[in-house]
């Protein structure tokens, strides 16, 4: 059963939110599911709230890991796009329905201080590309870009090749081998208690 989240005491700021992108596939015991669960737990233990797309698979796993460690868990769902899905997974404490897939991604990015992309398919790739573009536009305007962190060998192979093909800045996506390194990068870039991400990778 989901656990109640920790509530900040008097004078304490709400935890910064980290968006985690991942697949709707995966079951408990699968390597990808357990990696996502670990990701949620590590983020929670580091003092962050967690936001995902709110449904099953690695979204559920990350939500579960965060909830089990007492963090605030947000799910931004898209009921019109997925009418066959009953709603957010049971580990989500706050469901935010978005009218479209595009709006769902933008809401996740708008509420978050950083984002992590786990293994996934075209939906996860779309989320990562939008986050990359938002970071590019911020950097172009002289603002600190939101940290965008991609976990695992699939992204490590794809991102440099894609950046070279379209002649854009690959350094705006930080490539890491595993979720522990990804969470460490979040901690370096977005210290708990700091409302804006640290500039630079």
C-alpha positions, 0 to 999 in steps of 0.5 A: 500500500502507498505510504503517506508522504512527509509534509514539510514542517513550519518554515521548510520549503516544499521539496523541488520536483524532479520529472522522471520520463519512462516507459509504460511497460515493465512489471515488478521484478523486471530490471527496468522496473526495479531500476525505476523504483530505485530511481524514485527511492534515491530521489526521495531519500535525497529530498526531492518530490517526484513527477511522472506520467502517472501510469504503469510500467516504469512510471509506476515503479518510480512513483512506488520507490518515491512513495515508499521512501516518503516523498511527494509523488505527482502523476501528470496523466492524459485521460483523453489520449489514454481513455482505456487507462483507469487513472494514475497508479496507486502510488500517485498522491496528486494526479494532474490530468492534462488535456493532451500529450503535448500539454502533459509534457509541458506541465511536467517540465514546468513544475520540475527543477530537473528531469531524468529520462530512463529507458523507453520508447517513442513516448520517452524519446518525445519527452526527452526531445522536448526537454532538450529543446526547452533547455536549448531555448533557455540557454540561447536566451542566457538563462540557466537551462533545466538539467536534462539527464538521460540514463543508460546506454541507449541514450548514450548511443543516440544523443551524440549521433542525433546532435551531430545530425541536426547540428545542436548542442549535445552537452545540454543532455547529460548522459549517465550510465545508471540511476545512482549517477543520475540522481547524484547529478541532480543533487549537484545541479539542484541542491535541495533548498535551492529553487533554481538549477545551478548553471552548467553541466 
